[in-house]
């Protein structure tokens, strides 16, 4: 039985209500009044989650803007008192030069917080970003929250240390380790073919004419950025043997922006190496070498790869994971050689500082792909997750080979989806795509919208390699025009399956 590595294998949003929801959830007609109501009762995590759950199920979305001061304050307290503040006017996610107005705004916000918290800046300041218009501070009083919400120069206030999926409510064993796993799996011979010079090509590639596309492009000269859990130091084909066989003249670089600490002020970066397994699978899907080792080959087997270990797993439920993704996006955005960013990580709703970082990378011309979401069948009602839900990102999901665009057993879809990838067999033990394993010599299976996203990122590298001077919009339009439903879009599957051969011709 294959091991499904999936994005956001989260359990059902249980409605555990120990207080009256109607008195806590902000209704549209009296939202403004409820926001300013101050009560000192600290809500429990279960109470907060029940409110979030209800808003998700009734509106299909959640935002901290739509809860009372009490809820926001309670979540902040439960999240180590971390309050992330996006300041400036609407749309001012970042700055490219000094801006006195923004500086004055930030300073006034900080002074107001100091006055209500009755403390010093050194005590409460966690992070003051030098590119994004974002600051992280420690806040303890509801009065601070209430006063900040009255300001017109604040774009959002978020309890960035709070997690809906805390172990207090959702034990780790019920979350399936959020897509992690290390054990390799022997591949069924029906799931790959051997191609020159002795590489395995996944059966899923045949669904999109990827091998035929290699007659035109192998991704040479294109650099793909991967934001995930890192790449295993025990897999030499994504390390010292990356530049091997037909995969000549390219590079792999590995960085780490994840801080492994319970303390928000820690700067203990945990390095570039994968300790989950998910990132290794995504790196393999994108750019595993084509050589004579009888191992799975990647879609863009001659592209460069820049990997960032930005998260511990694929669920962005930790302050340091959110900061890690933010930092990785900024770093990749600043690199002129990186054209594509692949992100098979996410969260059910928007995270402000990550959104700002996405907009920064997008403004610098990056083509960003993200997974539409993968979870248990119980929660497949949930639409496309964040950050794939953003307009700056191209959302991808996975389907089966049934020929009817049946979504995979655990994949999310919805109106935000642009492309689909066949990555799961419909009637044969739900076997998925083949990849390198975590350890040297190991192979594995990987499924969900995660591998679908990495596959599309690889196809984008094939297209861009042929047209290296094209802007992002030309590459994306070529991919759309090469998809099955173009010029139409399906309500939940977008432009449908990409024909990689057509995309490179």
C-alpha positions as a Python dict, from the first residue, in 0.01 Angstrom:
ca = {
    (1, 'X'): (0, 0, 0),
    (2, 'X'): (157, 323, -107),
    (3, 'X'): (236, 599, 143),
    (4, 'X'): (64, 919, 38),
    (5, 'X'): (274, 1224, 107),
    (6, 'X'): (21, 1498, 107),
    (7, 'X'): (-14, 1868, 156),
    (8, 'X'): (-214, 1957, 462),
    (9, 'X'): (-331, 1620, 582),
    (10, 'X'): (-543, 1792, 844),
    (11, 'X'): (-836, 1635, 1023),
    (12, 'X'): (-1194, 1754, 1006),
    (13, 'X'): (-1273, 2094, 1144),
    (14, 'X'): (-1467, 1974, 1446),
    (15, 'X'): (-1727, 2205, 1589),
    (16, 'X'): (-1639, 2177, 1956),
    (17, 'X'): (-1844, 2452, 2106),
    (18, 'X'): (-1837, 2523, 2476),
    (19, 'X'): (-1979, 2872, 2450),
    (20, 'X'): (-2254, 3028, 2244),
    (21, 'X'): (-2112, 3092, 1898),
    (22, 'X'): (-2376, 3346, 1804),
    (23, 'X'): (-2248, 3585, 2071),
    (24, 'X'): (-1890, 3557, 1946),
    (25, 'X'): (-1902, 3536, 1567),
    (26, 'X'): (-1908, 3871, 1399),
    (27, 'X'): (-2226, 3920, 1197),
    (28, 'X'): (-2207, 4150, 900),
    (29, 'X'): (-2468, 4398, 1022),
    (30, 'X'): (-2304, 4470, 1358),
    (31, 'X'): (-1944, 4381, 1288),
    (32, 'X'): (-1813, 4731, 1360),
    (33, 'X'): (-1982, 4744, 1701),
    (34, 'X'): (-1862, 4400, 1804),
    (35, 'X'): (-1503, 4476, 1712),
    (36, 'X'): (-1487, 4757, 1962),
    (37, 'X'): (-1651, 4567, 2245),
    (38, 'X'): (-1396, 4495, 2517),
    (39, 'X'): (-1421, 4199, 2749),
    (40, 'X'): (-1143, 4054, 2959),
    (41, 'X'): (-1259, 3692, 2927),
    (42, 'X'): (-981, 3489, 2768),
    (43, 'X'): (-1133, 3238, 2527),
    (44, 'X'): (-993, 2888, 2513),
    (45, 'X'): (-830, 2743, 2201),
    (46, 'X'): (-1133, 2517, 2158),
    (47, 'X'): (-1364, 2818, 2166),
    (48, 'X'): (-1151, 3012, 1918),
    (49, 'X'): (-1131, 2714, 1684),
    (50, 'X'): (-1506, 2664, 1690),
    (51, 'X'): (-1551, 3024, 1574),
    (52, 'X'): (-1296, 2979, 1298),
    (53, 'X'): (-1460, 2651, 1198),
    (54, 'X'): (-1802, 2811, 1176),
    (55, 'X'): (-1679, 3100, 961),
    (56, 'X'): (-1497, 2864, 727),
    (57, 'X'): (-1802, 2648, 679),
    (58, 'X'): (-2051, 2932, 637),
    (59, 'X'): (-1844, 3173, 427),
    (60, 'X'): (-1574, 2951, 274),
    (61, 'X'): (-1308, 3182, 413),
    (62, 'X'): (-1159, 3312, 734),
    (63, 'X'): (-988, 3637, 824),
    (64, 'X'): (-885, 3775, 1159),
    (65, 'X'): (-1047, 4101, 1045),
    (66, 'X'): (-1385, 3934, 1089),
    (67, 'X'): (-1365, 3844, 1457),
    (68, 'X'): (-1412, 4047, 1772),
    (69, 'X'): (-1135, 4213, 1968),
    (70, 'X'): (-1184, 3940, 2228),
    (71, 'X'): (-1121, 3660, 1979),
    (72, 'X'): (-816, 3829, 1826),
    (73, 'X'): (-670, 3908, 2167),
    (74, 'X'): (-735, 3554, 2297),
    (75, 'X'): (-565, 3402, 1992),
    (76, 'X'): (-271, 3638, 2036),
    (77, 'X'): (-228, 3536, 2400),
    (78, 'X'): (-246, 3166, 2311),
    (79, 'X'): (10, 3230, 2037),
    (80, 'X'): (290, 3343, 2271),
    (81, 'X'): (148, 3698, 2263),
    (82, 'X'): (288, 3749, 1911),
    (83, 'X'): (100, 4010, 1712),
    (84, 'X'): (204, 4062, 1351),
    (85, 'X'): (117, 4407, 1219),
    (86, 'X'): (104, 4489, 851),
    (87, 'X'): (120, 4868, 837),
    (88, 'X'): (74, 5119, 556),
    (89, 'X'): (-206, 5175, 310),
    (90, 'X'): (-393, 4897, 132),
    (91, 'X'): (-163, 4733, -120),
    (92, 'X'): (158, 4856, 43),
    (93, 'X'): (302, 4514, 115),
    (94, 'X'): (665, 4617, 76),
    (95, 'X'): (895, 4908, 3),
    (96, 'X'): (1180, 4940, -242),
    (97, 'X'): (1319, 5266, -104),
    (98, 'X'): (1301, 5477, 210),
    (99, 'X'): (954, 5612, 279),
    (100, 'X'): (920, 5870, 554),
    (101, 'X'): (541, 5836, 572),
    (102, 'X'): (566, 5461, 634),
    (103, 'X'): (845, 5511, 886),
    (104, 'X'): (639, 5768, 1075),
    (105, 'X'): (338, 5536, 1069),
    (106, 'X'): (538, 5244, 1204),
    (107, 'X'): (689, 5454, 1481),
    (108, 'X'): (349, 5588, 1589),
    (109, 'X'): (209, 5236, 1602),
    (110, 'X'): (498, 5122, 1817),
    (111, 'X'): (464, 5420, 2050),
    (112, 'X'): (94, 5350, 2093),
    (113, 'X'): (164, 4989, 2182),
    (114, 'X'): (433, 5090, 2431),
    (115, 'X'): (190, 5326, 2599),
    (116, 'X'): (-78, 5059, 2646),
    (117, 'X'): (161, 4777, 2730),
    (118, 'X'): (362, 4997, 2969),
    (119, 'X'): (692, 4846, 2867),
    (120, 'X'): (1002, 4908, 2654),
    (121, 'X'): (1065, 4845, 2286),
    (122, 'X'): (1346, 4603, 2367),
    (123, 'X'): (1099, 4392, 2564),
    (124, 'X'): (828, 4363, 2299),
    (125, 'X'): (995, 4394, 1957),
    (126, 'X'): (1049, 4058, 1789),
    (127, 'X'): (1098, 4152, 1423),
    (128, 'X'): (1108, 4471, 1216),
    (129, 'X'): (1128, 4365, 853),
    (130, 'X'): (1357, 4573, 633),
    (131, 'X'): (1164, 4505, 310),
    (132, 'X'): (807, 4417, 400),
    (133, 'X'): (590, 4666, 584),
    (134, 'X'): (556, 4426, 876),
    (135, 'X'): (652, 4426, 1242),
    (136, 'X'): (612, 4152, 1503),
    (137, 'X'): (562, 4253, 1865),
    (138, 'X'): (453, 4097, 2191),
    (139, 'X'): (111, 4222, 2302),
    (140, 'X'): (-68, 4119, 2619),
    (141, 'X'): (-368, 4351, 2670),
    (142, 'X'): (-698, 4361, 2486),
    (143, 'X'): (-693, 4741, 2509),
    (144, 'X'): (-389, 4745, 2281),
    (145, 'X'): (-574, 4535, 2025),
    (146, 'X'): (-882, 4757, 2042),
    (147, 'X'): (-687, 5080, 1994),
    (148, 'X'): (-479, 4944, 1707),
    (149, 'X'): (-794, 4839, 1523),
    (150, 'X'): (-906, 5201, 1516),
    (151, 'X'): (-606, 5306, 1310),
    (152, 'X'): (-634, 5364, 936),
    (153, 'X'): (-266, 5294, 868),
    (154, 'X'): (-279, 4925, 962),
    (155, 'X'): (-355, 4673, 690),
    (156, 'X'): (-391, 4374, 921),
    (157, 'X'): (-340, 4247, 1273),
    (158, 'X'): (-273, 3874, 1307),
    (159, 'X'): (-183, 3642, 1596),
    (160, 'X'): (105, 3486, 1404),
    (161, 'X'): (200, 3250, 1684),
    (162, 'X'): (-146, 3094, 1698),
    (163, 'X'): (-214, 2757, 1538),
    (164, 'X'): (-554, 2612, 1462),
    (165, 'X'): (-387, 2271, 1465),
    (166, 'X'): (-234, 2284, 1809),
    (167, 'X'): (-161, 1945, 1964),
    (168, 'X'): (-389, 2043, 2251),
    (169, 'X'): (-684, 1994, 2016),
    (170, 'X'): (-544, 1791, 1723),
    (171, 'X'): (-285, 1534, 1832),
    (172, 'X'): (9, 1480, 1596),
    (173, 'X'): (-100, 1125, 1513),
    (174, 'X'): (-428, 1260, 1379),
    (175, 'X'): (-245, 1501, 1148),
    (176, 'X'): (-38, 1225, 982),
    (177, 'X'): (282, 1421, 1040),
    (178, 'X'): (173, 1675, 779),
    (179, 'X'): (313, 1499, 473),
    (180, 'X'): (636, 1369, 627),
    (181, 'X'): (793, 1026, 584),
    (182, 'X'): (1135, 870, 530),
    (183, 'X'): (1084, 506, 431),
    (184, 'X'): (1135, 422, 65),
    (185, 'X'): (902, 201, -139),
    (186, 'X'): (981, -49, -413),
    (187, 'X'): (817, 60, -737),
    (188, 'X'): (570, -154, -927),
    (189, 'X'): (705, -212, -1278),
    (190, 'X'): (374, -89, -1419),
    (191, 'X'): (444, 256, -1275),
    (192, 'X'): (753, 348, -1476),
    (193, 'X'): (938, 291, -1802),
    (194, 'X'): (1314, 278, -1854),
    (195, 'X'): (1453, 542, -2087),
    (196, 'X'): (1808, 627, -2195),
    (197, 'X'): (2056, 620, -2038),
    (198, 'X'): (1878, 393, -1781),
    (199, 'X'): (1642, 623, -1594),
    (200, 'X'): (1288, 561, -1470),
    (201, 'X'): (1017, 783, -1614),
    (202, 'X'): (697, 793, -1406),
    (203, 'X'): (374, 673, -1562),
    (204, 'X'): (230, 1014, -1471),
    (205, 'X'): (465, 1188, -1716),
    (206, 'X'): (306, 998, -2002),
    (207, 'X'): (-27, 1158, -1922),
    (208, 'X'): (121, 1497, -2018),
    (209, 'X'): (362, 1406, -2301),
    (210, 'X'): (662, 1508, -2094),
    (211, 'X'): (907, 1265, -2255),
    (212, 'X'): (803, 1390, -2601),
    (213, 'X'): (862, 1747, -2481),
    (214, 'X'): (1222, 1654, -2397),
    (215, 'X'): (1297, 1643, -2769),
    (216, 'X'): (1267, 2022, -2753),
    (217, 'X'): (1369, 2115, -2400),
    (218, 'X'): (1522, 1971, -2083),
    (219, 'X'): (1497, 2290, -1877),
    (220, 'X'): (1860, 2390, -1934),
    (221, 'X'): (1949, 2739, -1823),
    (222, 'X'): (1643, 2785, -1603),
    (223, 'X'): (1659, 2805, -1224),
    (224, 'X'): (1363, 2683, -1017),
    (225, 'X'): (1324, 2789, -655),
    (226, 'X'): (1171, 2529, -421),
    (227, 'X'): (1022, 2640, -89),
    (228, 'X'): (950, 2333, 121),
    (229, 'X'): (1106, 2121, 395),
    (230, 'X'): (1451, 2113, 235),
    (231, 'X'): (1632, 1833, 55),
    (232, 'X'): (1778, 1523, 216),
    (233, 'X'): (2154, 1527, 266),
    (234, 'X'): (2135, 1147, 229),
    (235, 'X'): (2014, 1162, -133),
    (236, 'X'): (2324, 1221, -352),
    (237, 'X'): (2120, 1252, -673),
    (238, 'X'): (1993, 1579, -525),
    (239, 'X'): (2340, 1663, -399),
    (240, 'X'): (2687, 1564, -516),
    (241, 'X'): (2551, 1365, -813),
    (242, 'X'): (2294, 1623, -923),
    (243, 'X'): (2507, 1719, -1224),
    (244, 'X'): (2526, 1369, -1375),
    (245, 'X'): (2446, 1179, -1696),
    (246, 'X'): (2228, 1377, -1936),
    (247, 'X'): (2190, 1639, -1663),
    (248, 'X'): (2509, 1828, -1735),
    (249, 'X'): (2617, 2184, -1667),
    (250, 'X'): (2375, 2270, -1389),
    (251, 'X'): (2378, 2344, -1018),
    (252, 'X'): (2183, 2275, -700),
    (253, 'X'): (2194, 2511, -404),
    (254, 'X'): (2044, 2453, -61),
    (255, 'X'): (1954, 2709, 204),
    (256, 'X'): (1764, 2714, 530),
    (257, 'X'): (1535, 2984, 669),
    (258, 'X'): (1349, 2771, 924),
    (259, 'X'): (1429, 2832, 1291),
    (260, 'X'): (1374, 2528, 1509),
    (261, 'X'): (1282, 2687, 1839),
    (262, 'X'): (981, 2746, 2060),
    (263, 'X'): (1112, 3098, 2124),
    (264, 'X'): (996, 3359, 1871),
    (265, 'X'): (1311, 3571, 1914),
    (266, 'X'): (1548, 3282, 1840),
    (267, 'X'): (1785, 3305, 1542),
    (268, 'X'): (1882, 2937, 1553),
    (269, 'X'): (1850, 2853, 1183),
    (270, 'X'): (1819, 2478, 1143),
    (271, 'X'): (2006, 2443, 814),
    (272, 'X'): (1907, 2334, 461),
    (273, 'X'): (1862, 1961, 511),
    (274, 'X'): (1523, 1791, 492),
    (275, 'X'): (1402, 1631, 816),
    (276, 'X'): (1056, 1551, 682),
    (277, 'X'): (1090, 1395, 335),
    (278, 'X'): (835, 1608, 154),
    (279, 'X'): (1080, 1859, 10),
    (280, 'X'): (1304, 1581, -119),
    (281, 'X'): (1011, 1435, -313),
    (282, 'X'): (928, 1775, -463),
    (283, 'X'): (1291, 1838, -560),
    (284, 'X'): (1301, 1497, -726),
    (285, 'X'): (982, 1566, -920),
    (286, 'X'): (1118, 1894, -1055),
    (287, 'X'): (1481, 1818, -1132),
    (288, 'X'): (1606, 1468, -1045),
    (289, 'X'): (1894, 1385, -1285),
    (290, 'X'): (1860, 1171, -1595),
    (291, 'X'): (2143, 921, -1564),
    (292, 'X'): (2215, 546, -1569),
    (293, 'X'): (2131, 473, -1203),
    (294, 'X'): (1789, 318, -1271),
    (295, 'X'): (1622, 590, -1064),
    (296, 'X'): (1328, 827, -1128),
    (297, 'X'): (1402, 1131, -1343),
    (298, 'X'): (1260, 1481, -1290),
    (299, 'X'): (1044, 1683, -1529),
    (300, 'X'): (1310, 1949, -1596),
    (301, 'X'): (1609, 1722, -1554),
    (302, 'X'): (1859, 1979, -1676),
    (303, 'X'): (1734, 2280, -1481),
    (304, 'X'): (1910, 2437, -1185),
    (305, 'X'): (1747, 2403, -845),
    (306, 'X'): (1758, 2635, -544),
    (307, 'X'): (1602, 2471, -238),
    (308, 'X'): (1492, 2649, 79),
    (309, 'X'): (1416, 2459, 395),
    (310, 'X'): (1159, 2709, 515),
    (311, 'X'): (927, 2478, 709),
    (312, 'X'): (934, 2179, 939),
    (313, 'X'): (647, 2017, 750),
    (314, 'X'): (393, 2136, 492),
    (315, 'X'): (144, 2290, 734),
    (316, 'X'): (230, 2654, 808),
    (317, 'X'): (104, 2645, 1166),
    (318, 'X'): (412, 2777, 1342),
    (319, 'X'): (550, 3131, 1373),
    (320, 'X'): (894, 3025, 1254),
    (321, 'X'): (752, 2837, 955),
    (322, 'X'): (561, 3146, 846),
    (323, 'X'): (875, 3357, 890),
    (324, 'X'): (1079, 3094, 710),
    (325, 'X'): (854, 3103, 404),
    (326, 'X'): (854, 3484, 411),
    (327, 'X'): (1234, 3496, 415),
    (328, 'X'): (1265, 3235, 139),
    (329, 'X'): (1025, 3425, -87),
    (330, 'X'): (1220, 3748, -39),
    (331, 'X'): (1553, 3575, -103),
    (332, 'X'): (1428, 3406, -421),
    (333, 'X'): (1259, 3727, -528),
    (334, 'X'): (1595, 3904, -506),
    (335, 'X'): (1771, 3653, -733),
    (336, 'X'): (1776, 3751, -1099),
    (337, 'X'): (1849, 3393, -1206),
    (338, 'X'): (1540, 3243, -1039),
    (339, 'X'): (1237, 3254, -1267),
    (340, 'X'): (1005, 2997, -1109),
    (341, 'X'): (905, 2928, -748),
    (342, 'X'): (730, 2606, -645),
    (343, 'X'): (548, 2593, -310),
    (344, 'X'): (370, 2275, -201),
    (345, 'X'): (305, 2412, 147),
    (346, 'X'): (16, 2609, 288),
    (347, 'X'): (-258, 2681, 539),
    (348, 'X'): (-639, 2694, 526),
    (349, 'X'): (-651, 3075, 534),
    (350, 'X'): (-434, 3375, 454),
    (351, 'X'): (-120, 3459, 653),
    (352, 'X'): (-42, 3830, 623),
    (353, 'X'): (337, 3834, 621),
    (354, 'X'): (351, 3542, 377),
    (355, 'X'): (102, 3721, 151),
    (356, 'X'): (322, 4031, 156),
    (357, 'X'): (630, 3823, 66),
    (358, 'X'): (442, 3655, -221),
    (359, 'X'): (353, 3998, -359),
    (360, 'X'): (717, 4103, -330),
    (361, 'X'): (843, 3800, -526),
    (362, 'X'): (563, 3839, -780),
    (363, 'X'): (649, 4208, -830),
    (364, 'X'): (1001, 4096, -919),
    (365, 'X'): (873, 3884, -1206),
    (366, 'X'): (865, 3537, -1051),
    (367, 'X'): (616, 3277, -1176),
    (368, 'X'): (489, 3119, -855),
    (369, 'X'): (305, 2787, -836),
    (370, 'X'): (135, 2655, -521),
    (371, 'X'): (-64, 2348, -425),
    (372, 'X'): (-442, 2374, -414),
    (373, 'X'): (-443, 2158, -101),
    (374, 'X'): (-451, 1795, 4),
    (375, 'X'): (-633, 1657, 307),
    (376, 'X'): (-849, 1373, 429),
    (377, 'X'): (-1170, 1288, 247),
    (378, 'X'): (-1358, 1432, 545),
    (379, 'X'): (-1226, 1781, 474),
    (380, 'X'): (-1234, 1779, 95),
    (381, 'X'): (-1523, 2025, 120),
    (382, 'X'): (-1265, 2296, 188),
    (383, 'X'): (-1171, 2501, -123),
    (384, 'X'): (-824, 2597, -247),
    (385, 'X'): (-591, 2672, 43),
    (386, 'X'): (-350, 2960, 101),
    (387, 'X'): (-122, 3069, -63),
    (388, 'X'): (-258, 2902, -379),
    (389, 'X'): (-574, 3107, -324),
    (390, 'X'): (-386, 3432, -396),
    (391, 'X'): (-428, 3602, -733),
    (392, 'X'): (-48, 3635, -764),
    (393, 'X'): (-9, 3257, -755),
    (394, 'X'): (-92, 2984, -1005),
    (395, 'X'): (-286, 2712, -822),
    (396, 'X'): (-251, 2345, -916),
    (397, 'X'): (-430, 2028, -809),
    (398, 'X'): (-413, 1656, -882),
    (399, 'X'): (-659, 1425, -1057),
    (400, 'X'): (-682, 1053, -1133),
    (401, 'X'): (-635, 881, -1468),
    (402, 'X'): (-1007, 802, -1494),
    (403, 'X'): (-1042, 1036, -1791),
    (404, 'X'): (-1328, 1220, -1620),
    (405, 'X'): (-1121, 1477, -1427),
    (406, 'X'): (-1195, 1303, -1100),
    (407, 'X'): (-995, 1478, -829),
    (408, 'X'): (-753, 1261, -639),
    (409, 'X'): (-873, 1098, -317),
    (410, 'X'): (-748, 1383, -103),
    (411, 'X'): (-705, 1680, -341),
    (412, 'X'): (-881, 2014, -313),
    (413, 'X'): (-1018, 2197, -614),
    (414, 'X'): (-1216, 2513, -680),
    (415, 'X'): (-1241, 2828, -885),
    (416, 'X'): (-881, 2931, -808),
    (417, 'X'): (-730, 2624, -980),
    (418, 'X'): (-553, 2691, -1311),
    (419, 'X'): (-398, 2353, -1398),
    (420, 'X'): (-443, 1985, -1319),
    (421, 'X'): (-195, 1699, -1327),
    (422, 'X'): (-276, 1329, -1344),
    (423, 'X'): (-95, 1180, -1045),
    (424, 'X'): (-310, 894, -913),
    (425, 'X'): (-437, 570, -1064),
    (426, 'X'): (-814, 548, -1044),
    (427, 'X'): (-866, 176, -990),
    (428, 'X'): (-533, 29, -890),
    (429, 'X'): (-456, 87, -523),
    (430, 'X'): (-449, 464, -590),
    (431, 'X'): (-79, 444, -686),
    (432, 'X'): (80, 780, -756),
    (433, 'X'): (390, 929, -922),
    (434, 'X'): (740, 788, -873),
    (435, 'X'): (1026, 984, -717),
    (436, 'X'): (1362, 947, -547),
    (437, 'X'): (1348, 833, -188),
    (438, 'X'): (1493, 1009, 114),
    (439, 'X'): (1803, 787, 125),
    (440, 'X'): (2058, 691, -138),
    (441, 'X'): (1923, 414, -360),
    (442, 'X'): (1563, 449, -238),
    (443, 'X'): (1258, 513, -454),
    (444, 'X'): (914, 622, -346),
    (445, 'X'): (563, 725, -447),
    (446, 'X'): (424, 1073, -393),
    (447, 'X'): (79, 1211, -460),
    (448, 'X'): (-164, 1492, -390),
    (449, 'X'): (-165, 1847, -515),
    (450, 'X'): (194, 1872, -390),
    (451, 'X'): (344, 1661, -669),
    (452, 'X'): (102, 1813, -918),
    (453, 'X'): (246, 2155, -834),
    (454, 'X'): (608, 2043, -864),
    (455, 'X'): (526, 1881, -1200),
    (456, 'X'): (377, 2204, -1338),
    (457, 'X'): (678, 2400, -1213),
    (458, 'X'): (899, 2160, -1407),
    (459, 'X'): (691, 2204, -1723),
    (460, 'X'): (721, 2582, -1685),
    (461, 'X'): (1101, 2538, -1679),
    (462, 'X'): (1082, 2342, -2006),
    (463, 'X'): (888, 2624, -2171),
    (464, 'X'): (1105, 2905, -2035),
    (465, 'X'): (1423, 2724, -2140),
    (466, 'X'): (1316, 2757, -2504),
    (467, 'X'): (1219, 3121, -2462),
    (468, 'X'): (1465, 3255, -2198),
    (469, 'X'): (1384, 3619, -2275),
    (470, 'X'): (1009, 3581, -2236),
    (471, 'X'): (839, 3758, -1945),
    (472, 'X'): (637, 3553, -1698),
    (473, 'X'): (305, 3635, -1866),
    (474, 'X'): (416, 3485, -2199),
    (475, 'X'): (524, 3159, -2034),
    (476, 'X'): (201, 3129, -1837),
    (477, 'X'): (-10, 3207, -2143),
    (478, 'X'): (174, 2940, -2344),
    (479, 'X'): (99, 2688, -2072),
    (480, 'X'): (-267, 2786, -2066),
    (481, 'X'): (-296, 2760, -2444),
    (482, 'X'): (-144, 2413, -2422),
    (483, 'X'): (-405, 2286, -2177),
    (484, 'X'): (-710, 2078, -2260),
    (485, 'X'): (-991, 2324, -2184),
    (486, 'X'): (-833, 2639, -2326),
    (487, 'X'): (-970, 2899, -2401),
    (488, 'X'): (-1237, 2795, -2150),
    (489, 'X'): (-1195, 2725, -1781),
    (490, 'X'): (-1371, 2457, -1581),
    (491, 'X'): (-1534, 2576, -1259),
    (492, 'X'): (-1306, 2366, -1039),
    (493, 'X'): (-1025, 2239, -1266),
    (494, 'X'): (-922, 2557, -1446),
    (495, 'X'): (-764, 2501, -1787),
    (496, 'X'): (-723, 2132, -1709),
    (497, 'X'): (-433, 1905, -1801),
    (498, 'X'): (-124, 2058, -1961),
    (499, 'X'): (16, 1900, -2276),
    (500, 'X'): (388, 1955, -2221),
    (501, 'X'): (473, 1872, -2581),
    (502, 'X'): (234, 2135, -2711),
    (503, 'X'): (369, 2383, -2457),
    (504, 'X'): (726, 2359, -2590),
    (505, 'X'): (642, 2353, -2961),
}
